[in-house]
Amino acid sequence: MQNPNTQYFTTSEFAKICGVTKHTLFHYDDIGVLKPEFMGKNDYRYYTMKQFYQFEVISILKEAGTPLKEIKAYIQDQKPGYFISILQEKQQQLEKERLKIESMEKLLKSTIQMTTDALNASYGIPSIEMCEEEYFITMKLPKPKNDREVLIRIREHFEYCNKLHFYCELPFGCIIDKATLESGNYTYPDYYSNKIDTYHDSERLHIKPRGMYAILYHKGSYQDLTSSYEMLMEFISQNNLKLSGNSYEKDMLSYLAVDNPQEYVIKISIQVDAI
């Protein structure tokens, strides 16, 4: 029998206090998560102030992503240690989500900036640029070229970056080794690369050195890159410069933003020194 000194609330009153609909309380009752204190005449449900605090605990756990099945188990056997373990687990999950959100915010910001720079660039005009040190996570490409193997490695590369929570720019960039450049082969890169924002201790880390780079913004398809490389190599030769490192290709405007390959913009940066 109900306590005569206790104030009871109808389902409508209790739902309004909790900020939910009556149907939510009906559902919680049906699955045994939060049952009313007692059933009155005509099966009317009645709740107490104590149950408001139980509802708050349920809401906190639900907001943290705890399944109702786990919440029910806790409500039926409330122990501080169990409560802490649930919250710690959810705290870890929320931390992972926070890292994902931060990574996505950085990705969106960098992609907006990169696309804007591509639209404002001067195409096909070589220049010199001083660059700061940059960091990349790389994926070595098979030789001879094998599309099936490339796709397998790309999938593994994404999984590797996600597992270690690397923030990576999209799309892929490319790196051509100095030795490959000197051989005159510009058609197939040695590595795919993703630029990351900070140094990470990884066996796949590649550091682009700080220094002087010959730059050219190529507008057109990947198949037409050779002509831009030849132009840039001639510029290097005519300006008393020499190759001192790798070439870095950065897709500034690509399939992510345009569907016509002739509208692609690729920034080519080749490390050089004065002779």
Buried (B, 14 or more C-beta within 10 A) or exposed (E): EEEEEEEBBBBEEBBEEBEBEBEBBBBBBEEEBBBBBBEEEEEEBBBBEEBEEBBEBBBBBBEBEBEBEBBBBBBEEEEEEEEEEBBEBBEEEEEEEEEEEEBEEBBEEBBEEBBEBBEEBEEBEBEEEEBEEBBBBBBEBEEEEEEEEBEEBBEEBEEBBEEEEBBBBBBBBBBBBBEBBEEEBBEEBBBBBBBBBEEBEBEBBBEBBEBBBBBBBBBBEBEBBEEBBEBBBEBBEEEEBEBBBBBBBBBBBBEEBBEEEEBBBBBBBBBBEEE
